[in-house]
Amino acid sequence: MIRYIFLLSAFLLAVAPVSAQNQNGCRTVTMIKPTPFLGTANEIIVLSDGSIWEDMSYKYLYLYAYNPEVIICPSQGKMYLKRGGSDDLIAFTVSKVR
C-alpha cells in the first residue's frame, strides 16, 4: 500500500501543472486538448491546470499546434498562443466553461 501511494504521489508531481501567475492574473499553462489545436471557432480547450475554456474568437487559423504553451488571462477573457518559430503572440477571446 505504501508503495502504491508513493508511486501515485510521484506520478501526480510529474504531471502537476506548473504555472507562473503575474500581477494581472495571467498564467502560463499547457494546452492538453484539443490535439492538435487548430485555432478555429468554438473549440473547447482543456488546460493543464484543469480549467476548460471555449474559443469565442471566430478565427480560422488551422495552426495544428500540439500541446502548445499558452498564457491564459481569466480576468481579461483572453488566451495568448506563441506562434511557432517567432515571438508573435496570437490573441484569442475565451469564455470559461469550467
C-alpha positions as CSV (number, residue, x, y, z in Angstrom):
1,M,0.0,0.0,0.0
2,I,2.8,2.4,0.8
3,R,4.5,1.7,-2.5
4,Y,1.2,2.4,-4.3
5,I,0.9,5.8,-2.5
6,F,4.5,6.6,-3.3
7,L,4.0,5.8,-7.0
8,L,0.8,7.8,-7.1
9,S,2.3,10.8,-5.5
10,A,5.4,10.6,-7.8
11,F,3.0,10.5,-10.8
12,L,1.0,13.4,-9.6
13,L,4.1,15.5,-9.0
14,A,5.3,14.7,-12.5
15,V,2.1,15.7,-14.2
16,A,1.2,18.6,-11.9
17,P,0.7,21.9,-13.9
18,V,3.5,24.4,-13.5
19,S,2.2,27.9,-13.8
20,A,3.6,31.2,-13.1
21,Q,0.9,33.9,-12.3
22,N,1.7,37.5,-12.9
23,Q,0.2,40.6,-11.3
24,N,-2.6,40.7,-13.9
25,G,-3.8,37.2,-13.0
26,C,-2.4,35.7,-16.2
27,R,-0.5,32.4,-16.0
28,T,1.4,30.2,-18.4
29,V,0.0,26.7,-18.8
30,T,0.0,23.9,-21.4
31,M,-3.0,23.1,-23.6
32,I,-4.0,19.4,-23.2
33,K,-6.9,19.3,-25.6
34,P,-7.7,19.6,-28.4
35,T,-4.9,17.8,-30.1
36,P,-4.0,19.3,-32.4
37,F,-5.3,22.8,-31.6
38,L,-6.4,24.4,-34.8
39,G,-7.3,27.9,-33.7
40,T,-10.7,27.7,-35.3
41,A,-14.0,28.9,-33.9
42,N,-15.7,27.3,-30.9
43,E,-13.0,24.8,-30.0
44,I,-13.2,23.5,-26.4
45,I,-9.9,24.0,-24.7
46,V,-8.6,21.9,-21.7
47,L,-5.6,23.3,-19.9
48,S,-3.1,21.6,-17.7
49,D,-4.5,23.4,-14.6
50,G,-7.8,21.6,-15.1
51,S,-9.7,24.7,-16.5
52,I,-11.9,24.3,-19.5
53,W,-12.5,27.2,-22.0
54,E,-14.3,27.8,-25.2
55,D,-12.7,29.8,-28.0
56,M,-15.0,32.6,-28.9
57,S,-12.7,34.5,-31.3
58,Y,-14.1,33.0,-34.5
59,K,-10.6,32.7,-36.1
60,Y,-9.8,30.1,-38.7
61,L,-6.0,29.7,-38.4
62,Y,-5.5,25.9,-38.9
63,L,-2.5,26.0,-36.6
64,Y,-2.0,22.3,-35.9
65,A,-0.4,23.1,-32.6
66,Y,0.3,20.0,-30.4
67,N,0.1,20.7,-26.6
68,P,1.2,24.4,-27.0
69,E,2.1,26.5,-24.1
70,V,-0.4,29.4,-23.7
71,I,-0.9,32.4,-21.5
72,I,-4.4,32.4,-20.0
73,C,-5.7,35.7,-18.6
74,P,-9.1,34.8,-16.9
75,S,-9.9,38.4,-15.8
76,Q,-9.5,39.6,-19.4
77,G,-11.1,36.6,-21.1
78,K,-8.0,36.2,-23.3
79,M,-5.6,33.4,-24.1
80,Y,-2.4,34.0,-25.9
81,L,-0.5,31.5,-28.0
82,K,3.0,31.9,-29.3
83,R,3.2,31.3,-33.0
84,G,5.8,28.6,-33.6
85,G,9.2,30.0,-34.7
86,S,8.6,33.6,-33.7
87,D,7.9,35.8,-30.8
88,D,4.5,36.8,-32.1
89,L,1.5,36.1,-29.8
90,I,-1.9,35.3,-31.2
91,A,-4.7,36.5,-29.0
92,F,-7.9,34.5,-28.6
93,T,-11.1,35.6,-26.8
94,V,-12.1,32.7,-24.5
95,S,-15.0,32.0,-22.2
96,K,-14.6,29.8,-19.1
97,V,-16.7,26.6,-19.3
98,R,-15.5,25.1,-16.0
